[in-house]
């Protein structure tokens, strides 16, 4: 099944449920992967920056 | 005859209008008497009543609701303005000091996608299912932003469901948290000390967040951009006046107009449909799945870390800020009076704020790609 080629919108029931579920699973899988990837990359970048810019002696400790 | 003009209002008044006015009245009651999200539900409640007065002309071209909808919702500027204020309010310090909490914020977004799947299984087309799923972002402006693009006709019920369930987080979350954790797990103590983070790191964080998120999920850039703009004003410390205005006057003014405009979209014709009941029912599904996914991921982290992570903090990955963090703190203290989970939960909570924006942007990108 070509997920990209299937029509998206339309009143309920115009597209076969199987294809909608398939596209829903695709969106879920890719969506969760993107969310985890972005957040992990972001925090890794901040960990590196945190090592470079260490708190000064007068800064509040966590 | 002049009396015909005077009677035109009552003659056009239908039971549907009356029912919608009753719903508006219930929201006003909840806001004023029960204190449920009054800042939003009060303007939404009165907006509903005004929108269901026949022949008022407020929704017709040139009317105030028409103009507010055109300027604020169809352009998506209202939720974006609110995000500037939210950014100015949030301290991302607890997240930066406890980096592992970022995973809990990401995991809790499963509520969005899980609800999308349930909605598809119930027969909703994918764009409408995604608009329903975004209730699980537990974040009003993100819900409004995404729903107004994917399914504008669902904006009213989605917005009201999002704000209502956020107010109900202290009711929805605890039973799920109790069900998925053991007494021993809830008693796990976590250290109160964390990594120290410099002010420079806090100032750089919003800039890095915009670049990383923007490059990997470009459709999330407007939301994350405004959120981090507000945060940069806060953390830079050089524009105190602007930061203060963003988190007070700006948010207050836009909230007034956003609430009224969302209420005005809820006319009898658009709201009184069987789908509306399903949307509200799936709002609970979304918040429950968010909480369950966060707690289950917290359990996984608990076992992988040798029981050094209390799985309760996973529930705070829901971005309902700061209610879910408070719920975690309360449950942690109940299990162990010496257990202070608040800062860990706030870390997960702020991670959830970013994660929900990324999830919203990802939904927009994926659905645009599939259309």
Interface residues (C-beta under 8 A of the other chain):
Chain A: X3 X4 X6 X7 X8 X9 X10 X11 X12 X13 X14 X15 X17 X20 X21 X23 X24 X25 X26 X27 X28 X30 X31 X32 X34 X35 X36 X37 X38 X39 X40 X41 X42 X43 X45 X46 X47 X49 X50 X53 X54 X55 X56 X59 X60 X61 X62
Chain B: X93 X95 X96 X97 X99 X102 X103 X105 X106 X107 X109 X110 X112 X113 X114 X116 X117 X120 X121 X123 X124 X125 X126 X127 X128 X129 X130 X193 X194 X195 X196 X197 X198 X199 X200 X201 X204 X205 X208 X209 X212 X213 X216 X217 X351 X354 X355 X358 X359 X362 X363 X366 X367 X369 X370 X371
